[in-house]
Amino acid sequence: MKWPELLTLVRSRWQQLAPREQSLISFAALLLAVLVVWWVLVSPALRVVRQSDQQTQTLQARLQRMQSLQAQAQALQGRPVIGFDEAVRALERVTQDTLADTARLTLVGERASVTVQGSSADALSQWLTQARLNARAVPLEAQLQREDSDQGAVWRGTLVLDLPGR
């Protein structure tokens, strides 16, 4: 059946219906159209609006983190370049000040190997931060193991750091 014939058939059936039936079918068609518009157009848009606040907060947090990292990178770039000997002295000083007798520093070429025995996590974290900032040492390898002791958790193992070139 073609469209003109189908349209003629629907019109003739429509005119055969009572006015009350016509108004009920019109109301049902209108309701169906409203539901389709809601599901297709309005509901997805509302979902996007509801999720936008959360996405905005997530993106703002990411932006702040990236800006913080950028500021750190710029601060590190602005620091004067130090030589190998100065880096070794700074690393020895920070190792003695932070890890004291729980660590042993060994130099091999342009790399430093630090062996720790019974160092706390806080001391190790502070030492690593200071080694990065003061000695410009870059961690290359870490083989650490956690051990429980009377003072709490302590760490033992080896860290290998790359120092600035000679």
C-alpha positions as CSV (number, residue, x, y, z in Angstrom):
1,M,0.0,0.0,0.0
2,K,1.3,3.4,-0.9
3,W,1.3,6.6,1.2
4,P,-1.7,8.3,-0.5
5,E,-3.9,5.2,-0.2
6,L,-2.8,4.7,3.5
7,L,-3.6,8.4,4.3
8,T,-7.0,8.1,2.6
9,L,-7.8,5.0,4.6
10,V,-6.7,6.6,7.9
11,R,-8.9,9.7,7.2
12,S,-12.0,7.6,6.4
13,R,-11.5,5.6,9.6
14,W,-11.0,8.8,11.6
15,Q,-14.3,10.3,10.3
16,Q,-16.1,7.1,11.2
17,L,-15.1,7.5,14.9
18,A,-17.3,9.2,17.4
19,P,-16.2,12.7,18.6
20,R,-15.3,11.2,22.0
21,E,-13.1,8.5,20.5
22,Q,-11.4,11.1,18.3
23,S,-10.6,13.3,21.4
24,L,-9.3,10.2,23.3
25,I,-7.1,9.1,20.5
26,S,-5.9,12.7,20.0
27,F,-5.0,12.9,23.7
28,A,-3.2,9.6,23.6
29,A,-1.2,10.7,20.5
30,L,-0.4,14.0,22.2
31,L,0.8,12.2,25.3
32,L,2.9,9.8,23.3
33,A,4.4,12.7,21.4
34,V,5.3,14.4,24.7
35,L,6.9,11.2,26.1
36,V,9.0,10.8,22.9
37,V,10.1,14.4,23.1
38,W,11.0,13.9,26.8
39,W,13.0,10.7,26.2
40,V,14.7,12.0,23.1
41,L,15.4,15.7,23.8
42,V,14.8,16.7,27.4
43,S,16.0,13.8,29.5
44,P,19.5,13.6,27.9
45,A,19.9,17.4,28.3
46,L,18.9,17.3,31.9
47,R,21.3,14.4,32.5
48,V,24.1,16.5,31.0
49,V,23.2,19.5,33.2
50,R,23.1,17.4,36.4
51,Q,26.5,15.9,35.6
52,S,28.1,19.2,34.6
53,D,28.6,20.4,38.2
54,Q,30.5,17.2,39.1
55,Q,32.5,17.3,35.9
56,T,33.3,21.0,36.5
57,Q,34.6,20.3,40.0
58,T,36.7,17.4,38.7
59,L,38.1,19.5,35.9
60,Q,38.8,22.4,38.4
61,A,40.7,20.0,40.7
62,R,42.7,18.7,37.7
63,L,43.5,22.2,36.6
64,Q,44.6,23.2,40.1
65,R,46.9,20.2,40.3
66,M,48.4,20.9,36.8
67,Q,48.9,24.5,37.8
68,S,50.6,23.4,41.0
69,L,52.9,21.0,39.0
70,Q,53.6,23.8,36.5
71,A,54.6,26.1,39.3
72,Q,56.9,23.4,40.8
73,A,58.5,22.8,37.4
74,Q,59.1,26.5,36.8
75,A,60.6,26.8,40.3
76,L,62.9,23.9,39.6
77,Q,63.9,25.3,36.2
78,G,64.7,28.6,37.8
79,R,67.2,27.1,40.3
80,P,70.8,27.5,39.4
81,V,72.6,24.5,37.9
82,I,75.0,22.7,40.3
83,G,78.0,20.5,39.6
84,F,78.6,16.9,40.5
85,D,80.8,17.7,43.5
86,E,78.3,20.1,45.0
87,A,75.5,17.6,44.4
88,V,77.6,14.9,46.2
89,R,78.2,17.2,49.2
90,A,74.5,18.1,49.3
91,L,73.5,14.5,49.2
92,E,75.9,13.5,51.9
93,R,74.6,16.4,54.1
94,V,71.0,15.5,53.6
95,T,71.6,11.8,54.2
96,Q,73.4,12.5,57.4
97,D,70.8,15.0,58.6
98,T,67.7,13.0,57.7
99,L,68.6,9.3,57.8
100,A,71.7,9.6,60.1
101,D,73.0,6.1,60.9
102,T,70.2,4.2,59.2
103,A,71.7,4.8,55.7
104,R,75.0,4.3,53.9
105,L,75.9,6.3,50.8
106,T,78.0,4.8,48.0
107,L,79.1,6.6,44.8
108,V,79.6,4.7,41.6
109,G,80.3,7.0,38.6
110,E,77.6,9.6,38.4
111,R,75.2,7.5,40.4
112,A,74.7,7.3,44.1
113,S,73.5,4.1,45.9
114,V,71.9,4.5,49.3
115,T,71.4,1.5,51.4
116,V,68.9,2.0,54.2
117,Q,68.3,-0.2,57.3
118,G,65.4,0.5,59.6
119,S,64.5,3.9,58.2
120,S,61.0,5.3,58.9
121,A,58.7,6.2,56.1
122,D,58.6,9.8,57.1
123,A,62.4,10.1,57.3
124,L,62.8,8.3,53.9
125,S,60.2,10.6,52.3
126,Q,61.9,13.8,53.7
127,W,65.3,12.5,52.6
128,L,64.1,11.8,49.0
129,T,62.5,15.2,48.8
130,Q,65.6,16.9,50.0
131,A,67.8,14.8,47.7
132,R,65.7,15.9,44.7
133,L,65.7,19.6,45.7
134,N,69.2,20.1,47.1
135,A,71.3,17.6,45.3
136,R,69.2,17.5,42.1
137,A,69.3,13.7,42.4
138,V,66.9,11.7,40.3
139,P,65.7,8.4,41.6
140,L,66.4,5.6,39.1
141,E,65.7,2.5,41.0
142,A,64.3,1.5,44.4
143,Q,64.3,-1.9,46.0
144,L,62.7,-1.4,49.4
145,Q,61.0,-3.8,51.8
146,R,58.8,-2.9,54.7
147,E,59.5,-4.5,58.1
148,D,57.5,-4.2,61.3
149,S,59.4,-3.3,64.4
150,D,58.8,-2.0,67.9
151,Q,58.8,1.6,66.6
152,G,56.3,0.7,63.9
153,A,56.9,0.1,60.2
154,V,60.5,0.7,58.9
155,W,62.1,0.2,55.5
156,R,65.3,-1.4,54.4
157,G,66.7,-1.8,50.9
158,T,68.6,0.2,48.2
159,L,67.9,3.3,46.3
160,V,69.9,4.3,43.2
161,L,70.0,8.0,42.3
162,D,71.4,9.8,39.2
163,L,73.4,12.9,40.0
164,P,74.2,15.8,37.8
165,G,77.0,15.3,35.3
166,R,80.6,16.2,36.0
